[in-house]
Amino acid sequence: RAAMCVGRCSRIVGPCLLVLGTLSMAANVLLLFPGGASTYLAEGHISKHAKAMPGVWGGGITVLVAATHITAVGWRCAGCSDCGTRRNAFISAVLSKLALLGAAACFVFSGVGLTNGPLCFYNASKHGHGKSTLWGYPFLDTGGQEPGARIENYLYDHHTWSICLEPEGVVAWNVALFSILLLISASEMVLASLQILNG
């Protein structure tokens, strides 16, 4: 009965984690190419949180390693009485803990990346800088505003997004992809926790 339970749960959790891990890697790779252009990556004008690639190593590789083992255990234990359930459940639990840590790291990095906003070529005169245009984080450089003003102006006031001149549409690009990474990594954490309890 225990083997059937572990196998059944693994056959659900494993493939779900495989899909989420693949989506996480794809979302992070897309962050490196704002608007589908590769020139900004070549010039080094990509957000440091996107370049850290948490969706690849955190929400991607560590989750995929665990998911591959979990899926294999699930199908190996389908309808058999002796398939090394204890040993496999222990290994699955250990790998699931690593996946949980990786997904949590992806969640934190994505949250910080979403909060700080994108790196872009923007009109700095609104921020009181000497140069009129420069590369930087305009939503991070609030220049004496109240702490809550950045979040209000950036995430909730879409009119401020036009401050970024290049790459075109980079604010919406970053908000969408970092939000997707947050949702994916949160789902991965839930599934990895379920597999730890299952193990």
Buried (B, 14 or more C-beta within 10 A) or exposed (E): EEBBEBBBBBBBBBBBBBEBBBBBBBBBBBBBBBEEEEEBBEEEBBBEBBEBBBBBBBBBBBBBBBBBBBBBBBBBBBEEEEBBBEEBBEBBBBBBBBBBBBBBBBBBBBBBBBBBBBBBBBBBEEBEBEEEEBBBBBBEBBEEEEEEEBBEBBBEEEEBBEBBEBBEEBBBBBBBBBBBBBBBBBBBBBBBBBBBEBB
